[in-house]
Amino acid sequence: MVEADDSGSDRRRLIGLIAGGVAAVLIIALLVVGLAASGGSTAIDDALVSGQRPPAPDITLPVLVSGPGLPPAGQRVSLSSLKGTPVVLNLWASWCGPCRDEAPIFETAWERYRGKGALVLGLDLQDLSGNALAFLREYGITYPSLRDGSDASKRDLEATGVPETYIIDKRGRIALHITGQVTELRQITVPLDQVLAEK
């Protein structure tokens, strides 16, 4: 009777266990890095939930398309320079499907409120300027936009992605944060009317 050599199968089992352990460690490491990179701060939303209006971060970015109260395209503007004017700040990108769907809503809001002292302002993220400008032309967007080719403003605003929208009051405080797509004009008009009515 010949005994089978179990050392080969034991070795394969050991290699499989080691490979599985390494894979598990790599997956956990990627999750930790991903969570750390997302910033994870919820201070803005936490303040809003508690009834407070946190100050909007003082983001300074180049103007993609100019409009009332903004310098010419290519020059930089800060959110703090817009104090005194309620701002609807919409984070978007040309490659974002929901952004395409909600763009007409923001254009309607702009047409309705630009003569009433409010500013609808787009913030194009992680995009090429040419793609962003083509998007604006394709959807007939006339409201002004800023451009951030990085994630800096997204992190400062504690946004999780695009689209996201903020309503900033006359004092430069965030009055509302909408995560995800705006699907109805009243999601903008009701809070914006309240902000405009404030002294």
N, C-alpha and C positions, 0 to 999 in steps of 0.2 A: 504494500500500500504506500502511495506517494502522498506526502502532505503538501497542500497548496501553500505558496509563498504569500503570506499576508502582509509582508513589509511593503510591497508595492501599493496595495490598496490603502494601507495605513498612511503612507506618504501622500497619496493623492487626497485622502480625506483631510489631512493636516494642511496641505496647500490650499484646499478649498475653504477651510475654516479661516485661514489667515487672509485669503483674498476677500472673503465675505466681511471679515472684521475691518480690513482696510477700507473697503467700499462704504461700510456703515460710518466709519470715522470721517471719511471725505464728505459724505452727504450731510452729516451733522455740522461739519466745519462750514460747508457752503450755506447752510441755513443760518448759522450764526453770523457769517459775513453779510449775507443778504439782509438780515434784520438790522444789523448795525449800519449798513449803508443806507437803508431807507430812512434813517434818522429816528423814526419811531415817536417823535414828539407829538403830543396831542394838546399842547398848552392852549392853542387858539380855540379848538373845539371844546376843550374843558371849560374855558372862560365863557364861551357862548352858552353852553349848557347851564352854567351857573348864573346866567343873566347879565354877565359882564360883557363889555365890548373891548377886546384887547386892541392895542395899537397895531396898525398894519406895519409890517416890516418896511424899513426904508430902502426899498430896492431901487437901484439906479441902472437903467438899461438903455440901449440904443432904440431910437424910434424907427420902426419899420415903415409905417404909413402915418403921416402926421394928421393932425386935426386941431380943433379949437383948444387953445391953452397949451399946446405942445410945440416944441421946437421942430425944425425941419427934419425929414428922414435922415438917419445916420447920426444925428446928434443924440446926446444922452439926456434922459429925464429921470427924475426920482419921484416916487410916489408921494413923498412928503411935500414936494412942490405943488401938488394938486390939492392940498388942504384947502377947505372952503368950498370944494366941489364934490358932491357925491359921485362915487365912481363904481361902475359895475365892471369888475375885472374878470375876464373870462380867459382861462388857460386853455389853449388849443394847440393842435398840430395838424399839418396838411395830411398826414398819414392816418389820422384818427377818424374812424367811421362815425362814431357818435358826434364828433365835432362838426362833421359835415351836416348831420341831421339837425343840429341845434343852431347852426350859423344863421339861418333865416329869422329865427326868434330874436337873436341879438340885433340883427339889422332892423327889425321892426321896433324893438325897444329904442334903438338909437334914433330912428326917425321920429318916434313919439316924444323922446325926452331931451334931445339935443337943444331944443329951444326953451327948455324949462330949467336949465342950469345943471343938468346931470351929464356925466361923461360915460359912455360905453367904451371900454378900452380892452382890446384883445392883447393877449400875451402869448406869442408863439414860442413853443418850447421844442428843443431837440430837433430842429428842422433846418434845412438849407433855405437861405433867403429866397432863392428862385422858386422853390416849391411853395413856400409860404405866400409869395406874391401871386403865383398862379392860382392858388387856392382862393385868395381874396377876389381875384378877377372872375374865376369860375362861378363863385357864389354871389357875386355882385355886392360884396361887402364894402361899405363906405366908412364905417367907424374906424378910428385910428387903432393901430396896434404897435406894441413893443416887440422886441425879439430877444430871446435868451437861448443861445445855442448850447447851453449847458443845463445842469440841474440846479444851479445855485438858487434861483428865485423859487423854484419848486420846493426846495428844502426850506428856504426862509419862510415860505407860506404854509409849510407843513402839509403840502399837497401830496396825494398818493399817486397821482397820474393825471391824465387828461381825458375828458374835460373836467374842469372844476371851476367854480364861480364864486366870487366874493363880492359882497356889497360893502363898500367903505363909506362911512358917513362923512359929513362936512368937517369933522374934527380929526379925520384920519384914522378912525377906529373901525375895525371890522364889525359890521352889524349882522352879517349873515355869511355862511359858508355852505355852498351846495356841492356835495361830492357826486360826481357823475353828470350825466346828461340832463340838461334842462329840456323838458318836453312840452311845457306850456308857458305862454307869455306871462301869465299871472304869477308864476314863480319869481319873476323879476319885478313886475309892476307893483304888486302889493307891498313888498318890503321897500321898494324904491320910493313909492309914494309916501310911506311913513318917514323915511329918512329925509325926503325933501320937505316935509311938513315941520320937521324939527327946527328949533331956533338955533 
